[in-house]
């Protein structure tokens, strides 16, 4: 339960310049550097997404191929979180965002893309076949069609259609707020807290380190459910939702995109790693920057970062408990609960 007195005390520690280590006391021991290849991805969906990624990595394949193929599996799924089966915007349209980045700072992104099944692959084509980094909306769709991607149906999935009908009945296009009455995650800014204490999410991000010692990352999302038409979060923005620096490491973000953008989240994490922080320390420090900015409002949002160094050390940190990430190397294949600033759900 949220304790305002404890929150104010800890916020005061941040203002006074207390160290990340002191505020993150009790944080689980981070993964020490291990032998590549390694693939990590956000949320429980990452366990399945890591399977095709690992199939590429264990054969000596490139990290870039792994992170594309891994999240494509999630885009294929029919659910309310990622891909064309996801919850629509408040006007009833599913719009998708994605970005991808390799070890040489090549990157590509698409945003506000409709009726194309695999935005991550379109983002890679943007990277490889155009002089641009990002294409959006009708132009992104036109480019995808020119590259042979089929135009899919605009019909909502059964689950999304039901969720949208429920949202229309309850929210009636009111201003964006977290639904405090039943806490069922129907507010427009996912991820929101569910009744069981977990968080509803709408993004999968993946990072991989291949046998050649190269890093790549990907991020794909349907964006916040029932968002305003045209809203773009952090996920397709290089430097916010994803950043890769092969000399240092890589980071991917998930959660309320507006607050990730405010601190240029992923690139800030990697920048702190370049300055000598471990992935765990860097993720924690940027989360604490967000806490300091949001103050009391931090209790209503979730943001999490997941990072890996170019030596294979992994770290993650979230605002609230409930975020987990999937980890796979030659010895381990498991879902890990991340550390968080708030300690009690």
C-alpha positions as CSV (number, residue, x, y, z in Angstrom):
1,X,0.0,0.0,0.0
2,X,1.2,3.5,-0.8
3,X,2.6,5.2,2.4
4,X,2.8,9.0,1.9
5,X,5.0,9.5,4.9
6,X,7.5,6.9,3.7
7,X,7.3,8.3,0.2
8,X,8.0,11.9,1.3
9,X,11.0,10.7,3.4
10,X,12.5,8.8,0.5
11,X,11.8,11.7,-1.9
12,X,13.7,13.9,0.5
13,X,16.6,11.6,0.4
14,X,16.6,11.9,-3.4
15,X,16.5,15.7,-3.2
16,X,19.4,15.7,-0.7
17,X,21.5,13.6,-3.1
18,X,21.4,10.2,-1.4
19,X,23.2,7.5,-3.5
20,X,21.4,5.1,-5.7
21,X,23.0,2.3,-3.7
22,X,21.4,3.5,-0.4
23,X,17.9,4.0,-1.8
24,X,18.1,0.7,-3.6
25,X,19.1,-1.3,-0.5
26,X,17.9,-4.8,-0.7
27,X,18.0,-4.9,-4.5
28,X,18.5,-8.4,-5.8
29,X,22.1,-9.2,-6.8
30,X,22.5,-8.3,-10.5
31,X,23.6,-10.8,-13.1
32,X,27.4,-10.9,-13.4
33,X,28.9,-10.9,-16.8
34,X,28.4,-14.2,-18.5
35,X,29.5,-15.8,-21.8
36,X,27.5,-14.6,-24.9
37,X,25.1,-15.2,-26.4
38,X,22.4,-13.7,-24.2
39,X,18.9,-12.5,-24.9
40,X,16.6,-10.6,-22.5
41,X,13.1,-9.2,-23.0
42,X,10.4,-7.4,-21.1
43,X,7.5,-9.0,-19.3
44,X,6.4,-12.7,-19.2
45,X,5.7,-12.6,-23.0
46,X,9.5,-12.5,-23.3
47,X,9.8,-16.1,-22.4
48,X,8.1,-17.1,-25.7
49,X,9.7,-14.3,-27.7
50,X,13.2,-15.4,-26.5
51,X,12.7,-18.8,-28.1
52,X,13.1,-17.8,-31.8
53,X,15.7,-15.2,-30.8
54,X,17.7,-17.9,-29.0
55,X,17.5,-20.3,-32.0
56,X,19.3,-17.7,-34.0
57,X,21.9,-16.7,-31.3
58,X,22.9,-20.2,-30.3
59,X,23.8,-21.0,-33.9
60,X,26.1,-18.0,-34.1
61,X,23.6,-15.7,-35.7
62,X,23.5,-11.9,-35.5
63,X,21.8,-10.1,-32.6
64,X,19.9,-7.9,-35.1
65,X,18.2,-10.9,-36.6
66,X,17.5,-12.3,-33.2
67,X,15.7,-9.2,-31.8
68,X,13.6,-8.9,-34.9
69,X,12.5,-12.5,-35.1
70,X,11.9,-12.7,-31.3
71,X,9.4,-9.8,-31.1
72,X,7.7,-10.8,-34.3
73,X,6.4,-13.8,-32.4
74,X,4.7,-11.4,-30.0
75,X,3.3,-9.3,-32.8
76,X,1.8,-12.5,-34.2
77,X,-0.2,-13.2,-31.0
78,X,-3.8,-12.2,-30.7
79,X,-4.0,-10.4,-27.4
80,X,-4.7,-7.0,-26.0
81,X,-1.1,-6.0,-25.5
82,X,1.0,-6.0,-28.7
83,X,0.2,-6.3,-32.4
84,X,-3.0,-6.0,-34.4
85,X,-5.0,-7.9,-31.8
86,X,-4.3,-5.2,-29.2
87,X,-6.6,-2.6,-27.7
88,X,-7.4,0.3,-30.0
89,X,-7.2,4.0,-29.5
90,X,-10.2,5.9,-28.3
91,X,-11.6,6.2,-31.8
92,X,-11.5,2.4,-32.3
93,X,-8.3,2.1,-34.4
94,X,-5.3,-0.1,-33.6
95,X,-2.1,1.8,-34.3
96,X,1.3,0.2,-33.9
97,X,4.8,1.6,-33.1
98,X,8.2,-0.1,-33.3
99,X,11.9,0.6,-33.5
100,X,15.1,-1.4,-34.0
101,X,18.8,-0.6,-33.5
102,X,22.0,-2.5,-34.2
103,X,25.6,-2.4,-33.0
104,X,26.7,0.2,-35.5
105,X,24.1,2.8,-34.5
106,X,21.9,2.0,-37.5
107,X,18.3,2.4,-36.5
108,X,14.8,2.5,-37.9
109,X,11.3,3.2,-36.6
110,X,7.7,3.4,-37.5
111,X,4.8,5.0,-35.6
112,X,1.1,5.4,-35.9
113,X,1.1,2.4,-38.4
114,X,-2.2,0.8,-39.2
115,X,-3.2,-2.6,-40.6
116,X,0.4,-3.9,-40.9
117,X,1.1,-7.0,-38.9
118,X,4.8,-6.7,-38.3
119,X,5.9,-3.1,-37.5
120,X,9.3,-4.3,-36.3
121,X,10.2,-5.7,-39.7
122,X,8.9,-2.5,-41.3
123,X,11.2,-0.5,-38.9
124,X,14.1,-2.6,-40.0
125,X,13.3,-1.9,-43.7
126,X,13.3,1.8,-42.9
127,X,16.7,1.4,-41.4
128,X,18.1,-0.6,-44.3
129,X,16.4,0.9,-47.3
130,X,15.8,4.5,-46.6
131,X,17.9,7.5,-45.6
132,X,15.5,8.1,-42.7
133,X,15.1,6.9,-39.1
134,X,11.4,7.1,-38.7
135,X,8.3,7.0,-40.8
136,X,4.8,7.6,-39.4
137,X,1.2,7.1,-40.3
138,X,0.0,6.9,-43.9
139,X,3.6,7.3,-45.1
140,X,4.8,4.4,-43.0
141,X,1.9,2.2,-44.3
142,X,2.6,3.3,-47.9
143,X,6.3,2.3,-47.5
144,X,5.3,-1.1,-45.9
145,X,3.0,-1.9,-48.8
146,X,5.7,-1.0,-51.3
147,X,8.0,-3.4,-49.5
148,X,5.5,-6.3,-49.9
149,X,3.9,-6.3,-46.5
150,X,0.2,-7.2,-46.8
151,X,-2.6,-4.9,-45.7
152,X,-4.5,-6.7,-42.9
153,X,-8.1,-6.4,-41.8
154,X,-9.1,-3.4,-39.7
155,X,-11.5,-5.5,-37.7
156,X,-10.7,-5.6,-33.9
157,X,-9.9,-8.9,-32.3
158,X,-12.8,-10.3,-30.1
159,X,-10.9,-9.5,-26.9
160,X,-10.1,-5.9,-28.0
161,X,-13.6,-5.4,-29.3
162,X,-15.0,-6.4,-25.9
163,X,-12.5,-4.2,-24.0
164,X,-13.3,-1.2,-26.2
165,X,-17.0,-1.6,-25.7
166,X,-16.5,-1.7,-22.0
167,X,-14.2,1.4,-22.1
168,X,-16.8,3.4,-24.1
169,X,-19.4,2.6,-21.6
170,X,-17.3,3.6,-18.6
171,X,-15.0,6.3,-19.8
172,X,-17.1,8.2,-22.4
173,X,-14.0,10.0,-23.8
174,X,-13.2,11.7,-20.5
175,X,-9.8,13.3,-19.9
176,X,-7.0,10.7,-19.4
177,X,-7.0,9.4,-15.8
178,X,-6.2,6.1,-14.1
179,X,-9.4,4.3,-13.4
180,X,-9.4,4.4,-9.6
181,X,-12.8,2.9,-9.0
182,X,-12.1,-0.7,-10.0
183,X,-8.4,-0.6,-10.9
184,X,-8.9,-3.0,-13.8
185,X,-6.5,-1.3,-16.1
186,X,-9.1,0.5,-18.3
187,X,-7.4,3.9,-18.1
188,X,-5.8,5.2,-21.3
189,X,-2.2,5.1,-20.0
190,X,-1.1,1.5,-19.7
191,X,0.5,-0.2,-17.8
192,X,-2.1,0.2,-15.0
193,X,-2.3,-1.8,-11.9
194,X,-4.7,-4.8,-12.1
195,X,-6.8,-6.2,-9.3
196,X,-4.2,-9.0,-8.6
197,X,-1.4,-6.4,-8.1
198,X,0.2,-7.1,-11.4
199,X,0.5,-4.4,-14.2
200,X,-1.2,-4.4,-17.5
201,X,1.3,-3.7,-20.3
202,X,1.4,-3.1,-24.0
203,X,5.1,-3.3,-25.0
204,X,7.7,-5.9,-25.6
205,X,11.4,-4.8,-25.8
206,X,14.3,-7.2,-26.5
207,X,18.1,-6.9,-26.2
208,X,20.6,-9.4,-27.5
209,X,24.4,-10.0,-27.2
210,X,25.6,-12.4,-29.9
211,X,28.7,-14.6,-30.1
212,X,30.5,-12.0,-32.0
213,X,30.1,-9.6,-29.0
214,X,27.7,-7.3,-30.8
215,X,24.5,-5.9,-29.3
216,X,21.1,-5.0,-30.9
217,X,17.7,-4.1,-29.6
218,X,14.1,-4.0,-30.6
219,X,10.8,-2.6,-29.2
220,X,7.3,-3.0,-30.5
221,X,3.9,-1.9,-29.1
222,X,0.3,-1.1,-29.7
223,X,0.7,1.9,-27.5
224,X,-1.5,2.8,-24.5
225,X,-5.0,1.3,-24.8
226,X,-7.7,3.9,-25.6
227,X,-5.2,6.6,-26.1
228,X,-6.0,9.8,-27.9
229,X,-5.9,9.4,-31.7
230,X,-2.4,10.2,-32.9
231,X,-0.6,9.6,-29.5
232,X,2.9,8.3,-29.7
233,X,4.8,7.0,-26.7
234,X,8.4,6.2,-26.1
235,X,8.6,2.8,-27.8
236,X,9.4,3.9,-31.4
237,X,11.7,6.8,-30.3
238,X,15.4,5.9,-30.4
239,X,17.0,7.2,-27.2
240,X,13.8,7.0,-25.2
241,X,12.3,3.5,-25.6
242,X,15.5,1.9,-27.0
243,X,19.2,2.7,-27.3
244,X,22.2,0.6,-28.2
245,X,25.9,1.6,-27.9
246,X,28.1,-1.3,-28.7
247,X,31.0,0.2,-26.7
248,X,28.9,0.3,-23.5
249,X,25.6,-1.6,-23.6
250,X,21.9,-1.3,-24.4
251,X,18.7,-0.5,-22.7
252,X,15.0,-0.8,-23.4
253,X,12.1,0.8,-21.6
254,X,8.5,-0.1,-20.8
255,X,5.7,1.6,-19.1
256,X,4.2,5.1,-19.3
257,X,5.9,6.5,-22.4
258,X,5.4,10.1,-21.6
259,X,7.6,9.8,-18.6
260,X,10.3,7.8,-20.3
261,X,10.5,10.5,-23.0
262,X,10.9,13.2,-20.3
263,X,14.2,11.8,-19.3
264,X,15.4,10.3,-22.6
265,X,15.2,7.1,-20.7
266,X,17.1,4.4,-22.6
267,X,20.0,6.7,-23.7
268,X,20.3,8.1,-20.3
269,X,20.7,4.7,-18.8
270,X,23.4,3.8,-21.3
271,X,25.1,7.2,-20.7
272,X,25.3,6.3,-17.0
273,X,26.7,3.0,-17.9
274,X,29.4,4.7,-19.9
275,X,30.2,6.8,-16.9
276,X,30.9,3.6,-14.9
277,X,27.5,2.6,-13.5
278,X,26.4,-1.1,-13.7
279,X,23.2,-1.7,-15.7
280,X,21.4,-2.2,-12.4
281,X,22.6,1.1,-10.9
282,X,22.0,3.0,-14.1
283,X,18.4,1.7,-14.4
284,X,17.7,2.6,-10.7
285,X,19.1,6.1,-11.1
286,X,16.9,7.0,-14.0
287,X,13.8,5.6,-12.3
288,X,14.7,7.8,-9.3
289,X,14.9,10.8,-11.6
290,X,11.4,10.0,-12.8
291,X,10.2,9.7,-9.2
292,X,11.7,13.1,-8.3
293,X,10.0,14.7,-11.3
294,X,6.6,13.0,-10.7
295,X,6.5,13.3,-6.9
296,X,3.2,12.0,-5.5
297,X,2.0,11.2,-9.0
298,X,4.6,8.4,-9.2
299,X,2.3,6.1,-7.3
300,X,-0.1,6.0,-10.3
301,X,2.4,5.1,-13.0
302,X,4.7,2.3,-13.9
303,X,8.0,2.6,-15.7
304,X,10.7,0.0,-16.0
305,X,14.1,-0.2,-17.6
306,X,16.0,-3.3,-18.7
307,X,19.7,-3.0,-19.6
308,X,22.7,-5.2,-20.6
309,X,26.4,-4.3,-20.8
310,X,28.6,-5.3,-23.7
311,X,30.2,-7.7,-21.2
312,X,26.9,-9.5,-20.5
313,X,26.0,-8.0,-17.2
314,X,22.2,-7.5,-16.9
315,X,20.2,-5.1,-14.7
316,X,16.6,-3.9,-14.3
317,X,14.7,-1.5,-12.1
318,X,11.0,-0.3,-12.0
319,X,8.9,2.2,-10.1
320,X,6.6,-0.5,-8.7
321,X,6.8,-4.2,-8.0
322,X,5.3,-6.4,-10.8
323,X,7.7,-5.9,-13.7
324,X,9.6,-9.0,-14.8
325,X,11.9,-9.8,-17.6
326,X,12.8,-13.0,-19.4
327,X,16.5,-14.0,-19.4
328,X,18.2,-16.7,-21.6
329,X,21.8,-17.8,-22.0
330,X,23.4,-21.2,-22.5
331,X,22.7,-22.1,-18.8
332,X,19.6,-20.2,-17.8
333,X,16.1,-19.7,-19.2
334,X,13.8,-18.0,-16.7
335,X,11.5,-15.1,-15.8
336,X,13.1,-12.7,-13.3
337,X,11.2,-10.3,-11.0
338,X,12.8,-6.9,-11.3
339,X,13.7,-4.7,-8.3
340,X,11.6,-1.6,-7.7
341,X,11.5,1.7,-6.0
342,X,8.3,1.0,-4.2
343,X,8.7,-2.2,-2.2
344,X,5.1,-3.1,-1.4
345,X,2.4,-3.7,-4.0
